[in-house]
Amino acid sequence: MGLGGISPFQLLIVLAIVLVLFGGKRLRSLGGDLGGAIKGFRSAMKDGEKDEAAREAERLAERLGEPTRPADADAVTQRERHDG
Protein backbone atom coordinates (compact mmCIF):
# COMPACT_ATOMS: atom_id res chain seq x y z
CA MET A 1 0.00 0.00 0.00
CA GLY A 2 1.10 3.53 -0.70
CA LEU A 3 0.15 6.82 0.88
CA GLY A 4 -3.08 6.60 2.85
CA GLY A 5 -4.19 3.39 1.17
CA ILE A 6 -3.56 4.67 -2.37
CA SER A 7 -1.26 2.53 -4.47
CA PRO A 8 1.44 4.00 -6.71
CA PHE A 9 -0.47 2.72 -9.75
CA GLN A 10 -3.56 4.71 -8.69
CA LEU A 11 -1.40 7.83 -8.23
CA LEU A 12 -0.07 7.45 -11.78
CA ILE A 13 -3.63 7.19 -13.13
CA VAL A 14 -4.62 10.38 -11.29
CA LEU A 15 -1.51 12.16 -12.60
CA ALA A 16 -2.32 11.09 -16.17
CA ILE A 17 -5.88 12.40 -15.84
CA VAL A 18 -4.63 15.74 -14.47
CA LEU A 19 -2.16 16.02 -17.39
CA VAL A 20 -4.93 15.37 -19.90
CA LEU A 21 -7.27 17.90 -18.29
CA PHE A 22 -4.80 20.75 -17.78
CA GLY A 23 -1.95 20.08 -20.19
CA GLY A 24 1.78 20.29 -19.51
CA LYS A 25 2.25 24.03 -20.12
CA ARG A 26 -0.58 25.02 -17.84
CA LEU A 27 0.69 22.73 -15.07
CA ARG A 28 4.17 24.26 -15.38
CA SER A 29 2.79 27.78 -15.10
CA LEU A 30 0.61 26.77 -12.14
CA GLY A 31 3.67 25.23 -10.47
CA GLY A 32 5.67 28.41 -11.02
CA ASP A 33 2.85 30.56 -9.68
CA LEU A 34 2.52 28.34 -6.63
CA GLY A 35 6.27 28.48 -6.02
CA GLY A 36 6.25 32.28 -6.27
CA ALA A 37 3.35 32.49 -3.86
CA ILE A 38 5.16 30.30 -1.33
CA LYS A 39 8.32 32.41 -1.62
CA GLY A 40 6.30 35.58 -1.12
CA PHE A 41 4.58 34.10 1.92
CA ARG A 42 7.89 33.06 3.48
CA SER A 43 9.37 36.49 2.81
CA ALA A 44 6.38 38.19 4.42
CA MET A 45 6.67 35.92 7.46
CA LYS A 46 10.37 36.77 7.87
CA ASP A 47 9.65 40.50 7.51
CA GLY A 48 6.87 40.20 10.07
CA GLU A 49 9.22 38.48 12.52
CA LYS A 50 11.82 41.23 12.05
CA ASP A 51 9.19 43.93 12.59
CA GLU A 52 7.94 42.19 15.73
CA ALA A 53 11.51 41.91 17.07
CA ALA A 54 12.06 45.64 16.46
CA ARG A 55 8.81 46.51 18.26
CA GLU A 56 9.80 44.29 21.19
CA ALA A 57 13.22 45.98 21.38
CA GLU A 58 11.53 49.40 21.46
CA ARG A 59 9.18 48.27 24.25
CA LEU A 60 12.11 46.93 26.26
CA ALA A 61 14.08 50.16 25.76
CA GLU A 62 11.09 52.18 26.94
CA ARG A 63 10.80 50.02 30.06
CA LEU A 64 14.46 50.55 30.81
CA GLY A 65 14.14 54.28 30.20
CA GLU A 66 16.62 54.30 27.33
CA PRO A 67 15.93 56.48 24.31
CA THR A 68 15.07 54.56 21.18
CA ARG A 69 17.23 55.31 18.16
CA PRO A 70 18.06 53.73 14.83
CA ALA A 71 20.61 50.92 14.75
CA ASP A 72 23.06 53.05 12.72
CA ALA A 73 23.11 55.77 15.37
CA ASP A 74 25.98 54.01 17.18
CA ALA A 75 28.06 53.98 14.03
CA VAL A 76 27.38 57.69 13.48
CA THR A 77 28.35 58.66 17.03
CA GLN A 78 31.54 56.57 16.84
CA ARG A 79 32.41 58.23 13.54
CA GLU A 80 31.82 61.68 15.07
CA ARG A 81 34.09 60.84 18.03
CA HIS A 82 36.80 59.62 15.68
CA ASP A 83 36.54 62.66 13.39
CA GLY A 84 36.22 65.17 16.22
N, C-alpha and C positions, 0 to 999 in steps of 0.2 A: 504494500500500500504506500501511496505517496503522501502528499500534504493533505491532512484532514480527510482522509479516505478517498482522495482523488488520485487515480493512477497517472503515471507519466503519459500514457497513451491518450487518456482523456484530456490532459493539458494540451497536448499537441493538436488534438481535434479543435479545441476551443481557440487556440492560437491561429489555426488555419481559417476558421470562420471569421475571426476578427480581421485577418489580413484580407479576406475576400470582401468583407463589408466596407472597410476603411481604405484599403490600399496602402502600399508601402510608403509613398511620399507623405501621405497625410499622417501616418503613424510616426514618421520621423519628425515632422513638424510639431506634432503633439508632444512627442518626447522632449524636443528642444524647449518648447514652451513650458512644460512641466519642470524641466531642469532649471530654467531661468527663474521660475516662480519660487522654487525651493531655495535657490541662491539668494534671491531677494528677501525671502522670509528669514533666512539665517542671518543675513546682514542686518536686517531690522532688529532682530533679537539681540545681536551683539551691540548695536548702537543703543538700544534700550538699556542694556546692562551697564554700559559706560555712563549713560545719562543718570541712571539710578545711583551709581557709585559716586558721581560728582555731587548729586544732591545730598547724599548721605555724608560726604566729606564736609559740605557746607553746613549741614545741621550740627555736626560734631564740632566744627570750628566755632559756631555760634554758642554752643553750650560751654565751650572752654573760654569764650570771650576773646578769641583771636579774630582779627579782621580777615575777611575772605578776600582773596586776590587771585588773579590768574596764575597758572603754573609757571609762566615765563617771567613773572615778576622777580623771582629770585635771581634769575640769570641777568636781568636788567640791573638790579641793585649791585650784584657782584661786578658787573662791567663798569658801573659808575664808580665804585670804590677803586677799581684798578686804574681807571682813566684819571680819576681825581686825585 
